[in-house]
């Protein structure tokens, strides 16, 4: 188990029943990056990965 698994599990436990849009997620990621600019590269990589999930070229 990675350290991040605990955060993912907490997210699922606390908010797993909610339905959200990707626009909502994008807004939260932007807020997070604004608050924690040191994680900008990780958020950028994650966002790009999500955006390209169904692109066979990536």
C-alpha positions as CSV (number, residue, x, y, z in Angstrom):
1,X,0.0,0.0,0.0
2,X,1.3,3.4,-0.9
3,X,1.0,6.4,1.5
4,X,-1.4,8.0,-1.0
5,X,-3.8,5.0,-0.8
6,X,-4.9,6.3,2.6
7,X,-6.0,9.6,1.1
8,X,-7.8,7.8,-1.8
9,X,-9.5,5.5,0.7
10,X,-10.6,8.5,2.8
11,X,-12.0,10.2,-0.3
12,X,-13.9,7.2,-1.2
13,X,-15.2,6.7,2.3
14,X,-16.3,10.3,2.8
15,X,-17.4,11.3,-0.7
16,X,-17.8,8.1,-2.6
17,X,-21.6,8.3,-2.9
18,X,-21.5,11.9,-4.4
19,X,-21.9,12.5,-8.1
20,X,-19.8,15.3,-9.4
21,X,-18.9,16.7,-12.8
22,X,-15.4,16.8,-14.2
23,X,-15.7,20.6,-14.3
24,X,-16.2,20.4,-10.5
25,X,-13.1,18.3,-10.1
26,X,-11.1,20.6,-12.4
27,X,-12.1,23.6,-10.2
28,X,-11.0,21.7,-7.0
29,X,-7.7,20.8,-8.6
30,X,-7.2,24.5,-9.5
31,X,-8.0,25.6,-6.0
32,X,-5.6,22.9,-4.6
33,X,-2.8,24.1,-7.0
34,X,-3.4,27.7,-6.0
35,X,-3.1,26.8,-2.3
36,X,-0.2,24.3,-2.8
37,X,1.8,25.5,-5.8
38,X,4.6,23.0,-4.9
39,X,2.3,20.2,-6.2
40,X,1.6,21.9,-9.6
41,X,3.6,19.4,-11.5
42,X,1.8,16.4,-10.0
43,X,-1.6,18.0,-10.5
44,X,-0.7,18.8,-14.1
45,X,0.4,15.2,-14.7
46,X,-2.7,13.7,-13.1
47,X,-5.0,16.1,-15.0
48,X,-3.3,15.3,-18.3
49,X,-3.5,11.6,-17.6
50,X,-7.3,11.8,-16.8
51,X,-7.9,13.9,-19.9
52,X,-6.2,11.4,-22.2
53,X,-7.5,8.1,-20.7
54,X,-9.3,7.2,-23.9
55,X,-6.6,8.4,-26.3
56,X,-4.9,5.3,-27.8
57,X,-1.9,7.4,-28.8
58,X,-1.0,8.2,-25.2
